[in-house]
Amino acid sequence: MQIKPFEDRVLIEPEEVVESKSKAGIILPDTAKEKPRRGKILEVGTDEELAEKIKIGDTVVYTKFSGDEIELEDKKYLIISRSDILAVIK
């Protein structure tokens, strides 16, 4: 199944959260960790100006509480608006 966002939105695969431990060796649960704010662009919407600036495969940083999370075939994705993208990592 393929997802194609409309207008000025992009489909992002967020970076995976790795298991982390505190300095004392205590494993921190997912609920205690901050969600990743970086991800890989999988699809770009139909906005031509956006398609010139952001390409499929780019890694971007986005705002903290942005987008809508969807799950397809046991994988989580984010659809976010252009205004929520802070930077492209090169």
N, C-alpha and C positions, 0 to 999 in steps of 0.2 A: 504494500500500500504506500502511496506517495502523498505527501502533504505539500500543498502549494499555498503559502500565505497570500492574502490580498493586500493591495495598496502599499502602505509604508511599514509593513510588518516583516519580521524575519523568523525563521525556525532555527532554534539553537539546541545543540546537544550540550547540556551543562557538564562541566568537569566532574568527575567522580569524587565523592568524599572518601578519603582514605581514613582508616581507623587510626585514631590518635590516642596517645597516652599523656597523662600529666607528668610533671617532673618526678612525682612520687611513684609513678608506675601504674596509676589507676587508669583503666580504659574509660574514655569518655563516650557516652552514648550519642547517637545521632542527634537527639533532641537538644543536647548541650552544645552542639557545634553550630557554627554559623554556616549557612548555605553558601556554596560557591557562587561567585559573581563573575565567573569567566566561562566561556563556552565557545564551541566551534559552530560556525554558520553552516547549516545544511541546505537551506533554501532562502531565497530573497524574494520579496513580494513583487508586485507589478509596477511599482513606482520606478520610473526610469532614472531619476536623479539618485535614488538610493542604490540602484544596481550599479551605477558608475563608481560609487564610493565603497561599497561593501560587496565582496565576492564570496562565493561558496568556498569554504575551506579556511576563511579568515578566522582568527581567534579574537574575540571581543570581550570587553569588560562592560557590564551593564549594571544598572542601579539595583539597590538592595531588594526592594519589594516589587519588582517589575514583572509584567507578563502574566500569561496564563499557562499553567502546567498541564500537559496532557500526557497520557500513557498509551503507547501503541506497541503491541507485540512485546510486552514486558520491559520496555525501555521508556524512560521519562524524557520528555522534550519540553521546551519552552517556546511559546510564541510571544514575541515582544515587539513593541512599537519602536520606530526609528528614534524617537525622543528619549527612550530608555537606554540607548547605546551610548556609553561614555567615551570609549576609545577602541581602536583596532590595535592589536599587539602584533608587531612585525618582527 
